[in-house]
């Protein structure tokens, strides 16, 4: 476990995650106060990577629940392995004949079978999904609930019990409490407003695009084969693009993809041709690409120099 904020930042750094002082503080408090973290911010700024680095830094397994529209309790918690139950029924057919051998009516048969129900609805046939896996784990884990804003409001409400008491109710088995309280990180890309009840249960962390110097440090750490001068130029271009009115500005992950692309192409400088040919690594909409190319201009040293600074 982390000793203090400096220890958080140092150990996350060893996992190639450059944590700001705010990130280090919130992560340390989450551990100390046993509270989940709700990390909001634009897509691709390192929220999911924080959970991965956190788990590695403290030597815990990472369990990930990817949220999406239509995600419900059964897909997140558990399912019964009906195929296995049917196979078990077939294998025990002779035993069932003995159990039902002397019954006189269908209602008697149903009552007799009800007495055996616990056999079929036991942990032998339980298929845990991420939430239940995290609660039932024999060792402490880090639980990542990724893109909670994509899930429905009903599922968000269901999570409140899990995040408050770290227990869930399985009708056939009763209440299952966590063997070890997991460290929890929820991420949101702000596609919808989350409830106050959910936010109240979490420590809040806003993760934004980093400052230019901080992003340069990330590029140098993650793409060490890129020359220092080219890394500086690349980050400068990305920050100029983020200041434009684009449908989707480049994320940190796209900055890193572009840096790796420049290494692959053996680029020595980001000239107009190189930038034009690789813009689609950074920009994902044709309208954004066209707008960026218009800003670049088709010729002229002053415009080219503007993009290379």
C-alpha positions as CSV (number, residue, x, y, z in Angstrom):
1,X,0.0,0.0,0.0
2,X,1.0,3.6,-0.5
3,X,2.9,5.4,2.3
4,X,2.1,8.9,1.3
5,X,1.4,11.1,-1.8
6,X,5.0,11.1,-2.9
7,X,5.0,7.3,-2.8
8,X,1.9,7.2,-4.9
9,X,3.5,9.4,-7.6
10,X,6.8,7.5,-7.5
11,X,5.2,4.1,-7.8
12,X,2.7,5.1,-10.5
13,X,5.7,6.6,-12.3
14,X,7.4,3.2,-12.2
15,X,4.4,1.9,-14.1
16,X,4.9,4.7,-16.7
17,X,2.1,6.8,-15.5
18,X,3.0,10.4,-14.8
19,X,0.6,11.5,-12.0
20,X,0.0,15.1,-11.1
21,X,0.0,16.1,-7.5
22,X,-3.8,16.1,-7.5
23,X,-4.0,12.6,-8.9
24,X,-1.5,11.4,-6.3
25,X,-3.5,13.1,-3.5
26,X,-6.9,11.7,-4.5
27,X,-5.4,8.2,-5.0
28,X,-3.8,8.2,-1.6
29,X,-7.0,9.5,0.1
30,X,-9.0,6.8,-1.7
31,X,-6.8,4.2,-0.2
32,X,-6.7,5.8,3.3
33,X,-10.5,6.5,3.5
34,X,-11.6,3.3,1.6
35,X,-13.5,5.4,-0.9
36,X,-14.1,4.9,-4.6
37,X,-12.7,7.4,-7.1
38,X,-14.9,9.0,-9.8
39,X,-12.5,10.2,-12.5
40,X,-14.2,12.4,-15.1
41,X,-12.8,14.1,-18.1
42,X,-12.4,13.9,-21.9
43,X,-11.8,10.5,-23.5
44,X,-8.2,9.4,-23.9
45,X,-6.6,11.4,-21.1
46,X,-5.5,8.5,-19.0
47,X,-8.4,7.7,-16.7
48,X,-8.4,4.0,-17.5
49,X,-4.7,3.9,-17.5
50,X,-4.7,5.2,-14.0
51,X,-6.6,2.1,-12.8
52,X,-4.2,-0.2,-14.6
53,X,-1.1,1.6,-13.1
54,X,-2.7,1.7,-9.7
55,X,-3.3,-2.1,-9.7
56,X,0.2,-2.8,-10.8
57,X,1.7,-0.3,-8.3
58,X,0.2,-2.1,-5.3
59,X,0.4,-5.6,-6.7
60,X,-3.3,-6.3,-7.0
61,X,-5.3,-7.9,-9.8
62,X,-7.4,-5.6,-11.9
63,X,-11.0,-6.5,-12.6
64,X,-12.7,-4.4,-15.3
65,X,-16.4,-3.8,-15.9
66,X,-16.9,-2.1,-19.2
67,X,-20.2,-0.2,-19.2
68,X,-22.5,0.3,-22.2
69,X,-26.1,1.2,-22.9
70,X,-28.3,-1.7,-21.8
71,X,-25.9,-3.1,-19.2
72,X,-28.0,-4.6,-16.5
73,X,-27.5,-6.2,-13.1
74,X,-27.2,-9.8,-14.4
75,X,-24.5,-9.0,-16.9
76,X,-22.5,-7.1,-14.2
77,X,-23.1,-9.4,-11.3
78,X,-23.7,-13.0,-12.1
79,X,-25.5,-15.5,-14.3
80,X,-26.6,-19.1,-13.7
81,X,-25.0,-21.6,-16.0
82,X,-28.2,-23.1,-17.3
83,X,-26.3,-25.4,-19.8
84,X,-24.4,-26.8,-16.9
85,X,-27.5,-27.2,-14.8
86,X,-29.2,-29.1,-17.7
87,X,-26.1,-31.4,-18.1
88,X,-26.2,-32.0,-14.4
89,X,-29.9,-32.9,-14.6
90,X,-29.1,-35.4,-17.4
91,X,-26.3,-37.0,-15.5
92,X,-28.5,-37.4,-12.4
93,X,-31.5,-38.7,-14.3
94,X,-31.5,-42.0,-12.4
95,X,-31.3,-40.2,-9.1
96,X,-34.2,-38.0,-10.1
97,X,-36.2,-41.2,-10.9
98,X,-35.6,-42.4,-7.3
99,X,-36.5,-39.0,-5.9
100,X,-39.8,-38.9,-7.8
101,X,-40.5,-42.6,-7.9
102,X,-43.4,-42.7,-5.5
103,X,-45.1,-39.4,-6.1
104,X,-48.8,-39.5,-7.0
105,X,-49.3,-36.2,-8.7
106,X,-47.6,-33.3,-10.5
107,X,-48.0,-31.1,-7.5
108,X,-46.3,-33.7,-5.3
109,X,-43.4,-33.9,-7.9
110,X,-43.0,-30.1,-7.9
111,X,-42.9,-30.1,-4.1
112,X,-40.3,-32.9,-4.0
113,X,-38.1,-31.1,-6.6
114,X,-38.4,-27.9,-4.7
115,X,-36.6,-29.6,-1.8
116,X,-33.7,-30.3,-4.2
117,X,-33.6,-26.7,-5.6
118,X,-30.5,-25.7,-3.6
119,X,-28.5,-28.3,-5.5
120,X,-29.1,-26.5,-8.8
121,X,-28.9,-22.9,-7.4
122,X,-25.6,-23.1,-5.6
123,X,-22.1,-21.7,-6.2
124,X,-21.4,-24.8,-8.3
125,X,-23.6,-23.3,-11.0
126,X,-22.9,-19.6,-10.4
127,X,-21.0,-17.7,-13.1
128,X,-19.7,-14.5,-11.5
129,X,-19.4,-11.4,-13.6
130,X,-17.0,-8.6,-12.8
131,X,-18.8,-7.0,-9.8
132,X,-19.4,-10.3,-8.0
133,X,-15.9,-11.5,-8.9
134,X,-14.4,-8.5,-7.2
135,X,-16.5,-9.1,-4.1
136,X,-15.8,-12.8,-3.9
137,X,-12.1,-12.6,-4.6
138,X,-9.9,-14.3,-2.1
139,X,-7.3,-11.5,-2.5
140,X,-7.8,-7.7,-2.6
141,X,-8.4,-6.3,-6.1
142,X,-8.7,-3.0,-7.9
143,X,-12.1,-2.7,-9.6
144,X,-12.4,-0.5,-12.7
145,X,-15.9,0.5,-13.6
146,X,-15.2,2.0,-17.0
147,X,-17.3,4.7,-18.7
148,X,-20.2,4.6,-16.2
149,X,-21.8,7.5,-18.0
150,X,-22.6,5.0,-20.9
151,X,-24.7,2.8,-18.6
152,X,-28.4,3.5,-17.9
153,X,-29.6,5.5,-14.9
154,X,-31.1,2.3,-13.5
155,X,-27.8,0.5,-13.5
156,X,-26.1,3.5,-11.8
157,X,-28.8,3.3,-9.1
158,X,-28.0,-0.4,-8.6
159,X,-24.3,0.4,-8.1
160,X,-25.1,2.5,-5.0
161,X,-25.5,-0.5,-2.8
162,X,-22.3,-2.0,-4.0
163,X,-20.3,1.3,-3.5
164,X,-21.9,1.9,-0.1
165,X,-21.8,-1.5,1.6
166,X,-19.7,-3.5,-0.8
167,X,-22.3,-6.3,-0.8
168,X,-24.9,-7.6,-3.2
169,X,-28.0,-9.6,-2.9
170,X,-28.4,-12.9,-4.8
171,X,-32.0,-14.1,-4.3
172,X,-31.1,-17.8,-4.4
173,X,-28.0,-17.4,-2.1
174,X,-28.8,-14.3,0.0
175,X,-26.5,-11.4,0.7
176,X,-22.8,-11.7,-0.4
177,X,-20.4,-9.3,1.3
178,X,-17.0,-8.6,0.0
179,X,-14.2,-10.8,1.4
180,X,-11.9,-7.8,0.9
181,X,-13.1,-4.3,0.1
182,X,-11.8,-3.6,-3.4
183,X,-10.2,-0.3,-4.4
184,X,-12.6,1.1,-6.9
185,X,-12.2,3.6,-9.8
186,X,-15.1,4.7,-11.9
187,X,-14.5,6.6,-15.1
188,X,-16.8,9.0,-17.0
189,X,-16.3,10.8,-20.3
190,X,-19.1,13.3,-19.3
191,X,-21.6,12.1,-22.0
192,X,-24.3,12.5,-19.4
193,X,-24.7,14.0,-15.9
194,X,-24.2,11.4,-13.1
195,X,-26.4,11.4,-10.0
196,X,-25.5,13.3,-6.9
197,X,-26.0,10.0,-4.9
198,X,-23.2,8.3,-6.9
199,X,-20.9,11.3,-6.7
200,X,-21.5,11.5,-2.9
201,X,-20.1,8.0,-2.5
202,X,-16.9,8.8,-4.4
203,X,-13.8,11.1,-4.2
204,X,-14.0,13.3,-7.3
205,X,-11.1,13.7,-9.7
206,X,-11.2,15.7,-12.9
207,X,-8.6,14.5,-15.4
208,X,-8.0,17.1,-18.2
209,X,-5.6,17.3,-21.1
210,X,-2.1,17.9,-19.6
211,X,-0.1,21.1,-20.0
212,X,2.3,21.1,-22.9
213,X,5.4,20.3,-20.7
214,X,3.6,17.5,-18.9
215,X,2.5,16.0,-22.2
216,X,6.0,16.2,-23.5
217,X,7.2,14.2,-20.5
218,X,4.5,11.6,-21.3
219,X,5.7,11.3,-24.9
220,X,9.3,11.0,-23.9
221,X,8.4,8.3,-21.4
222,X,6.1,6.3,-23.6
223,X,7.9,6.7,-27.0
224,X,11.6,7.0,-26.1
225,X,12.7,6.3,-29.7
226,X,11.3,9.7,-30.8
227,X,14.0,12.4,-30.9
228,X,13.6,15.1,-28.2
229,X,13.3,17.8,-30.9
230,X,10.6,15.9,-32.8
231,X,8.8,15.1,-29.6
232,X,8.7,18.8,-28.8
233,X,7.4,19.6,-32.3
234,X,4.7,16.9,-32.1
235,X,3.4,18.0,-28.8
236,X,3.3,21.7,-30.0
237,X,1.2,20.7,-33.0
238,X,-1.2,18.7,-30.9
239,X,-1.8,21.6,-28.6
240,X,-2.4,23.9,-31.6
241,X,-5.0,21.5,-32.8
242,X,-6.7,21.4,-29.4
243,X,-7.1,25.2,-29.7
244,X,-9.1,24.8,-32.9
245,X,-12.8,24.4,-33.1
246,X,-12.8,20.7,-34.0
247,X,-15.5,18.0,-33.6
248,X,-13.0,15.8,-31.7
249,X,-9.6,17.2,-30.6
250,X,-6.7,14.7,-30.2
251,X,-6.4,12.9,-26.9
252,X,-3.2,11.8,-25.2
253,X,-3.5,8.3,-26.6
254,X,-3.7,9.8,-30.1
255,X,-0.6,12.0,-29.4
256,X,1.2,8.8,-28.5
257,X,-0.1,7.0,-31.6
258,X,1.2,9.9,-33.7
259,X,4.6,9.8,-32.0
260,X,4.9,6.1,-32.7
261,X,3.9,6.7,-36.3
262,X,6.6,9.3,-36.7
263,X,9.2,6.8,-35.4
264,X,7.9,4.2,-37.8
265,X,8.1,6.6,-40.7
266,X,11.7,7.6,-39.7
267,X,10.5,11.2,-39.8
268,X,13.3,13.7,-39.1
269,X,11.0,16.8,-38.8
270,X,7.3,17.6,-38.9
271,X,7.2,19.4,-42.3
272,X,4.0,20.2,-44.2
273,X,4.0,16.9,-46.1
274,X,4.6,14.7,-43.1
275,X,1.9,16.5,-41.1
276,X,-0.6,16.3,-44.0
277,X,0.0,12.6,-44.6
278,X,-0.3,11.7,-40.9
279,X,-3.1,14.0,-39.7
280,X,-5.6,11.1,-39.7
281,X,-3.7,9.5,-36.9
282,X,-4.6,12.5,-34.8
283,X,-8.0,13.5,-36.2
284,X,-10.9,11.2,-36.7
285,X,-13.4,13.2,-38.8
286,X,-12.9,14.4,-42.4
287,X,-14.3,17.8,-41.5
288,X,-11.6,18.2,-38.8
289,X,-8.9,17.0,-41.2
290,X,-10.0,19.5,-43.9
291,X,-10.2,22.4,-41.3
292,X,-6.7,21.6,-40.1
293,X,-5.3,21.4,-43.6
294,X,-6.8,24.8,-44.4
295,X,-5.1,26.2,-41.3
296,X,-1.8,24.7,-42.4
297,X,-2.0,26.4,-45.8
298,X,-0.8,24.9,-49.0
299,X,2.5,26.9,-49.0
300,X,4.4,29.6,-47.2
301,X,7.2,29.3,-44.7
302,X,5.5,31.4,-42.1
303,X,2.5,29.1,-41.9
304,X,4.7,26.0,-41.9
305,X,6.8,27.5,-39.1
306,X,3.7,28.2,-37.1
307,X,2.9,24.4,-37.0
308,X,6.4,23.4,-36.2
309,X,7.0,25.6,-33.2
